[in-house]
């Protein structure tokens, strides 16, 4: 199991014994696909594992999230924009700026909203989560439209199932949201959770992983698991602290098949080989973790 860990100061690779610094940080998001990775470094540089140089640089905005897009990347930024980075240059996605619900997006503190997470489903549809602005969908990465997600659900991460088209999940302030029709309808669940404020979600084979706490302050933060097919969430306890010191945040939970990884604000990284049933701490004393991924 090879881990990629983005912290406040660097991008790390860890294979269980060797820790290697790949780039300077901060690194808010890592995306993996077909054995390669993309990452945001220094909050504006898009890096790729098989490139000597950077894919592109985001000018005048902070890069928050990304997914692969052909030979480049689609990057979500501050002020709720999307930017396509490729060949060392970047260009705003104009259709995203013209989404008709844009004037309803907001933040509780009065600042501009952000594009917070991006995902692609097995059929190629893309989904973008605006905080706070719901979830948008594009079938080609160019024309974007709102899904049926209520803006006020306060979505923190959207994640498409890696193998099933149209099956999409979202970690929201009112529990787990799920859609089986690519966002045309959404349902909400919080059965088994001690609190409904959720920040991160991941698919580990037949299991769903979800972080939850009592509020944005991270009070009583924990990780949960539940079968994809449904049921009640159960708290992950074996090998994890009773409560995390802060929210397990967007991009800080990742899974591939039954392997999973969690990074925390106190600089610890935990891994699981059984879809979250048990965990082992493999790194500690790092700078606060902002993103994790499994290769």
Phi, psi and omega per residue, in radians:
X1 nan 2.066 3.080
X2 -1.832 2.280 -3.112
X3 -1.875 2.535 2.892
X4 -1.998 2.281 -3.079
X5 -2.263 2.104 3.059
X6 -1.738 2.155 -3.135
X7 -1.990 -3.033 3.067
X8 -1.165 -0.267 -3.058
X9 -2.214 -0.215 -3.052
X10 -2.913 2.868 2.990
X11 -1.817 2.107 -3.074
X12 -1.923 2.555 2.918
X13 -1.981 2.359 -3.112
X14 -2.467 2.165 -3.110
X15 -1.874 0.272 -3.114
X16 1.824 -0.417 3.105
X17 -2.284 -0.708 -3.049
X18 -1.839 2.242 3.103
X19 -1.872 2.138 -3.081
X20 -2.241 2.352 3.081
X21 -1.532 2.094 -3.123
X22 -1.650 -0.507 -3.109
X23 -2.847 2.799 3.048
X24 -1.432 2.638 -3.065
X25 -1.844 -2.813 0.041
X26 -1.212 2.717 -3.047
X27 -2.205 1.631 -3.044
X28 -1.389 -0.270 -3.093
X29 -2.737 2.473 3.036
X30 -2.247 2.359 3.081
X31 -2.130 2.327 3.128
X32 -2.089 2.525 3.134
X33 -2.797 2.189 3.070
X34 0.946 0.722 3.056
X35 1.413 0.007 3.081
X36 -2.057 2.932 -3.116
X37 -2.354 2.716 2.941
X38 -2.130 2.582 3.113
X39 -2.610 2.678 3.010
X40 -1.698 2.219 3.090
X41 -2.080 2.527 3.129
X42 0.966 0.427 3.073
X43 1.146 0.142 3.115
X44 -2.674 -0.138 -3.118
X45 -1.788 2.239 3.106
X46 -1.690 2.055 -3.120
X47 -1.890 2.649 3.094
X48 -2.314 2.491 -3.017
X49 -1.121 -0.575 -3.065
X50 -1.772 0.362 -3.130
X51 -2.081 2.414 3.065
X52 -1.266 -0.628 -3.137
X53 -1.855 -3.017 3.119
X54 -1.559 2.703 -3.140
X55 -1.228 -0.659 -3.134
X56 3.100 2.907 3.115
X57 -2.162 2.382 -3.114
X58 -1.575 2.069 -3.046
X59 -1.678 2.236 3.010
X60 1.352 0.029 -3.131
X61 -2.393 2.804 3.058
X62 -1.692 2.245 3.106
X63 -1.443 2.248 -3.082
X64 -1.915 -0.575 -3.000
X65 -2.741 2.859 3.136
X66 -2.840 2.783 2.948
X67 -2.457 2.748 3.108
X68 -1.133 2.551 3.129
X69 -2.547 1.583 -3.067
X70 1.090 -2.193 3.125
X71 -1.589 0.202 3.136
X72 -2.359 -2.545 -3.108
X73 -2.546 2.598 2.959
X74 -1.748 2.190 -2.978
X75 -2.111 2.248 3.029
X76 -1.608 2.420 -2.974
X77 -2.257 3.080 2.954
X78 -1.055 2.799 -3.127
X79 1.075 0.376 3.007
X80 1.004 0.927 3.059
X81 -2.043 2.867 2.929
X82 -2.083 2.444 3.140
X83 -2.276 2.343 3.037
X84 -1.677 2.107 3.138
X85 -1.930 2.266 3.120
X86 -2.888 2.554 3.055
X87 1.050 0.470 3.119
X88 1.490 -0.021 3.137
X89 -2.163 3.016 -3.139
X90 -2.514 2.651 -3.107
X91 -2.576 2.352 3.133
X92 -1.167 2.513 3.046
X93 -1.528 1.825 -2.979
X94 -1.157 -0.610 -3.104
X95 -1.133 -0.525 3.101
X96 -1.181 -0.621 3.108
X97 -1.235 -0.291 -3.099
X98 -1.849 0.207 3.121
X99 -1.014 2.286 -2.989
X100 -1.111 -0.391 -3.132
X101 -1.524 0.049 -2.996
X102 -0.983 -0.603 -3.099
X103 -1.280 -0.069 3.073
X104 -1.706 -0.096 -3.123
X105 -1.319 2.598 -3.053
X106 -2.822 3.099 2.897
X107 -2.305 2.615 -3.133
X108 -1.060 -0.470 -3.104
X109 -1.605 0.001 3.030
X110 1.626 -0.066 3.095
X111 -1.437 3.094 3.126
X112 -1.244 2.582 3.091
X113 -1.257 2.904 3.125
X114 -2.155 2.661 2.842
X115 -1.426 2.012 -2.892
X116 -1.771 -0.604 -3.138
X117 -2.628 2.712 3.135
X118 -2.378 2.622 3.106
X119 -2.723 2.805 3.098
X120 -2.296 2.389 3.138
X121 -1.581 3.103 -3.043
X122 -1.126 -0.382 3.118
X123 -1.598 -0.036 3.103
X124 1.743 -0.117 3.100
X125 -1.192 2.476 -3.141
X126 -1.905 2.573 3.140
X127 -2.300 2.401 3.123
X128 -2.175 2.340 3.091
X129 -1.806 2.120 3.055
X130 -1.772 2.351 3.134
X131 -1.996 1.813 0.073
X132 -1.919 2.067 -3.098
X133 -2.905 0.258 3.106
X134 1.416 -2.663 -3.100
X135 -2.268 2.326 3.120
X136 -1.966 2.765 -3.080
X137 -2.286 2.547 3.002
X138 -2.460 2.389 3.096
X139 -1.573 -0.226 -3.113
X140 -2.320 0.048 -3.119
X141 1.396 -0.003 -3.092
X142 -2.044 -0.869 3.102
X143 -1.645 2.147 -3.073
X144 -2.050 2.534 3.097
X145 -2.543 2.703 3.124
X146 -1.214 2.572 2.898
X147 -1.540 -3.025 -3.115
X148 -1.430 0.059 3.141
X149 -1.096 2.244 3.090
X150 -1.164 2.256 3.117
X151 -0.939 -0.702 -3.046
X152 -1.329 -0.023 3.038
X153 -1.204 -0.259 3.043
X154 1.029 1.192 -3.098
X155 -1.339 2.361 3.121
X156 -1.911 -0.412 3.042
X157 -2.734 2.394 3.005
X158 -1.961 2.450 -3.103
X159 -2.542 2.145 3.061
X160 -1.504 2.542 3.049
X161 -1.098 2.361 -3.038
X162 -1.194 -0.329 -3.025
X163 -2.138 -0.149 -3.058
X164 -2.137 1.982 3.136
X165 -1.093 2.415 3.067
X166 1.495 -0.218 3.141
X167 -1.599 1.982 -3.013
X168 -2.328 2.458 3.124
X169 -2.086 2.774 3.065
X170 -2.574 2.356 2.999
X171 -1.562 2.071 -3.043
X172 -2.195 3.034 3.117
X173 -1.297 -0.104 3.138
X174 -2.173 0.454 3.071
X175 1.983 -2.933 3.096
X176 -1.422 2.270 2.994
X177 -1.849 2.499 3.100
X178 -2.463 2.605 3.114
X179 -2.398 2.395 3.068
X180 -1.830 0.029 -3.095
X181 -2.227 0.664 3.058
X182 1.042 0.551 3.033
X183 1.696 0.030 3.096
X184 -1.194 -0.545 3.040
X185 -2.442 2.670 3.129
X186 -2.336 2.517 2.998
X187 -2.133 2.713 -3.083
X188 -2.125 2.500 -3.138
X189 -2.432 2.521 2.985
X190 -2.544 0.297 -3.116
X191 -1.061 2.145 3.114
X192 1.678 -0.304 3.137
X193 -1.341 2.490 3.086
X194 -1.330 -0.336 3.107
X195 -2.773 2.752 -2.951
X196 -1.767 -0.023 -3.113
X197 -1.387 1.928 -3.013
X198 -2.054 2.473 -3.087
X199 -2.055 -0.547 -3.010
X200 -2.440 2.586 3.136
X201 -2.504 2.549 3.115
X202 -2.598 2.690 3.087
X203 -1.892 2.081 3.130
X204 -2.014 1.480 -3.090
X205 1.137 -2.051 3.126
X206 -1.611 0.219 -3.039
X207 -2.149 2.498 3.080
X208 -1.830 2.355 3.059
X209 -1.943 2.448 -3.051
X210 -2.573 2.322 3.041
X211 -1.679 2.544 -3.110
X212 -2.574 2.612 3.053
X213 -2.634 -3.103 -3.107
X214 -1.458 -0.346 -3.125
X215 -2.953 -3.124 3.112
X216 -1.116 -0.278 3.120
X217 -1.391 -0.157 3.111
X218 1.479 0.226 -3.103
X219 -1.097 2.214 -3.108
X220 0.921 1.105 3.134
X221 -1.545 2.422 -3.089
X222 -2.612 2.940 3.100
X223 -2.014 2.454 -3.103
X224 -2.203 2.805 3.066
X225 -2.388 2.681 -3.128
X226 -2.804 2.585 3.097
X227 -1.103 2.471 3.059
X228 -0.968 -0.641 -3.099
X229 -1.155 -0.279 3.130
X230 2.195 -3.122 -3.132
X231 2.091 -2.905 -3.081
X232 -1.708 2.406 3.081
X233 -1.174 2.438 3.018
X234 -2.098 2.487 -3.069
X235 -1.314 2.394 3.055
X236 -1.412 2.108 -3.067
X237 -2.203 -0.555 -3.051
X238 -1.205 1.939 3.112
X239 1.584 -0.075 3.132
X240 -1.908 2.723 3.065
X241 -1.124 2.779 3.131
X242 -0.977 -0.817 3.040
X243 -2.391 2.464 3.005
X244 -1.277 2.665 -3.099
X245 -1.198 -0.379 -3.104
X246 -2.692 3.060 3.079
X247 -0.964 2.400 2.893
X248 -1.380 1.908 -2.804
X249 -1.566 2.981 3.006
X250 -0.834 2.342 3.133
X251 1.291 0.074 -3.127
X252 -1.783 0.132 2.973
X253 -2.270 2.294 3.114
X254 -2.537 2.628 3.139
X255 -2.533 2.684 3.028
X256 -2.505 1.997 -2.994
X257 0.968 -2.241 -3.094
X258 -1.576 -0.048 3.090
X259 -1.493 2.504 -3.135
X260 -2.556 2.738 3.118
X261 -2.462 2.506 3.104
X262 -2.312 2.327 3.044
X263 -2.043 2.573 -3.021
X264 -2.180 2.880 -3.115
X265 -1.212 -0.304 3.104
X266 -1.582 0.169 3.053
X267 1.489 0.324 3.103
X268 -1.777 2.596 3.076
X269 -2.257 2.248 -3.132
X270 -2.052 2.525 3.079
X271 -2.197 2.701 3.093
X272 -2.357 2.441 3.068
X273 -1.889 0.089 -3.094
X274 -2.298 0.762 3.056
X275 0.999 0.627 3.033
X276 1.586 0.034 3.112
X277 -1.190 -0.623 3.085
X278 -2.491 2.711 -3.029
X279 -2.376 2.718 3.055
X280 -2.365 2.333 3.082
X281 -1.408 2.171 -3.086
X282 -1.962 -0.315 3.067
X283 -2.434 2.499 2.971
X284 -2.631 2.936 -3.117
X285 1.318 0.171 3.088
X286 -1.389 2.966 2.975
X287 -1.167 2.834 -3.118
X288 -0.882 2.326 -3.087
X289 -1.449 2.328 3.115
X290 -1.972 -0.293 3.138
X291 -2.848 2.655 3.094
X292 -2.489 2.743 3.069
X293 -2.768 2.684 3.069
X294 -1.902 2.344 3.053
X295 -1.810 nan nan
